Amino acid sequence: MGAGRPSLYNQEIITKTEDYLENFHKYDDLIPSLAGLACVLGVGKSTMHDWKGQHQEFSDMLERLMQVQEKFLLRGGLSGDMNSTISKLVLSKHGYSDKIDQTVDHTTKGEAIQSIPLHSFTGD
């Protein structure tokens, strides 16, 4: 058995996390965030990531945090209540992107389209 520090994870962590999820505004946060939760819990984000892998209940709460964050960003970004640049940046962590796929498929049912010489249209 390793001689590392004992985990700080306990029922108080669960209680504080639940409170943060329900009342993040009282902690002066506009949206719930991992950084905000880490400050409330008094631990680093890396510790929370460790707990996520070790405790299913905590993992579920972090997933819920991210879902609430996404909801607030979408609503705030669409309504104009939140800075669009910051909303866009944070939403990219949720899989959103403004990248346009410019791949053009020049085939029909998997077959290449045959080229027609330009002179065929001009009558030359």
C-alpha positions as CSV (number, residue, x, y, z in Angstrom):
1,M,0.0,0.0,0.0
2,G,1.3,3.5,-0.9
3,A,2.2,6.1,1.6
4,G,0.3,8.9,-0.1
5,R,-1.9,11.4,1.6
6,P,-5.3,10.2,2.6
7,S,-8.1,11.3,0.3
8,L,-10.1,14.4,1.4
9,Y,-13.2,12.8,-0.3
10,N,-16.1,12.4,2.2
11,Q,-19.8,13.2,2.7
12,E,-19.0,16.9,3.1
13,I,-17.6,17.0,-0.4
14,I,-20.9,15.5,-1.7
15,T,-23.0,18.0,0.3
16,K,-20.9,21.0,-0.8
17,T,-21.0,19.8,-4.5
18,E,-24.8,19.4,-4.4
19,D,-25.1,22.9,-2.8
20,Y,-22.8,24.4,-5.5
21,L,-24.8,22.7,-8.3
22,E,-28.1,24.1,-6.9
23,N,-26.8,27.5,-5.8
24,F,-23.7,28.4,-7.9
25,H,-25.0,32.0,-8.1
26,K,-24.5,32.4,-4.3
27,Y,-20.8,31.7,-4.9
28,D,-20.8,34.7,-7.4
29,D,-20.6,32.4,-10.4
30,L,-22.7,33.2,-13.5
31,I,-22.4,29.6,-14.7
32,P,-21.3,26.5,-12.8
33,S,-17.8,25.5,-13.6
34,L,-15.1,23.1,-12.5
35,A,-12.9,26.0,-11.4
36,G,-15.8,27.4,-9.3
37,L,-16.5,24.0,-7.7
38,A,-12.8,23.5,-7.0
39,C,-12.7,26.8,-5.1
40,V,-15.8,25.9,-3.1
41,L,-14.3,22.5,-2.2
42,G,-10.8,23.9,-1.5
43,V,-9.1,21.4,-3.8
44,G,-7.4,21.4,-7.2
45,K,-9.2,20.4,-10.4
46,S,-6.8,17.5,-10.7
47,T,-8.1,16.2,-7.4
48,M,-11.6,16.4,-8.6
49,H,-10.7,14.5,-11.8
50,D,-9.1,11.8,-9.6
51,W,-12.4,11.6,-7.5
52,K,-14.4,11.4,-10.7
53,G,-12.5,8.2,-11.6
54,Q,-12.9,6.7,-8.1
55,H,-16.4,7.7,-7.0
56,Q,-19.4,7.2,-9.3
57,E,-21.6,9.6,-7.4
58,F,-19.1,12.4,-7.8
59,S,-18.6,11.5,-11.5
60,D,-22.4,11.9,-12.0
61,M,-22.4,15.3,-10.2
62,L,-19.6,16.6,-12.5
63,E,-21.5,15.4,-15.5
64,R,-24.6,17.3,-14.2
65,L,-22.4,20.4,-13.6
66,M,-21.3,20.3,-17.3
67,Q,-24.9,19.8,-18.5
68,V,-26.1,22.8,-16.5
69,Q,-23.1,24.8,-17.7
70,E,-24.0,24.0,-21.3
71,K,-27.6,25.0,-20.8
72,F,-26.7,28.3,-19.3
73,L,-24.2,29.1,-22.0
74,L,-26.7,28.2,-24.8
75,R,-29.4,30.3,-23.2
76,G,-27.1,33.2,-22.4
77,G,-25.4,33.2,-25.8
78,L,-28.6,33.0,-27.7
79,S,-30.3,35.7,-25.7
80,G,-27.3,38.0,-25.8
81,D,-27.1,38.1,-22.0
82,M,-23.6,36.5,-22.1
83,N,-20.5,37.5,-24.0
84,S,-20.7,35.6,-27.3
85,T,-17.0,35.1,-27.6
86,I,-16.7,33.6,-24.1
87,S,-19.8,31.5,-24.7
88,K,-18.4,30.2,-28.0
89,L,-15.1,29.4,-26.4
90,V,-16.6,27.5,-23.5
91,L,-19.2,25.7,-25.6
92,S,-16.4,24.4,-27.7
93,K,-15.5,22.2,-24.7
94,H,-19.0,20.8,-25.0
95,G,-18.5,19.7,-28.7
96,Y,-19.9,22.8,-30.4
97,S,-18.1,24.4,-33.3
98,D,-18.6,27.0,-35.9
99,K,-16.3,25.2,-38.3
100,I,-18.0,24.6,-41.7
101,D,-17.1,21.3,-43.4
102,Q,-16.2,22.3,-46.9
103,T,-15.7,18.8,-48.2
104,V,-17.5,18.5,-51.5
105,D,-18.4,15.1,-52.8
106,H,-18.0,15.0,-56.6
107,T,-19.5,11.6,-57.1
108,T,-22.9,10.1,-57.7
109,K,-23.7,7.0,-55.7
110,G,-20.0,6.4,-55.4
111,E,-19.3,6.8,-59.1
112,A,-17.1,9.6,-60.4
113,I,-18.9,12.3,-62.4
114,Q,-17.7,12.3,-66.0
115,S,-16.2,15.5,-67.4
116,I,-17.8,17.0,-70.4
117,P,-15.5,19.0,-72.6
118,L,-16.3,22.7,-72.6
119,H,-16.5,22.8,-76.5
120,S,-19.5,20.5,-76.3
121,F,-21.5,23.4,-74.9
122,T,-20.2,26.1,-77.2
123,G,-20.8,24.2,-80.4
124,D,-17.2,24.3,-81.4
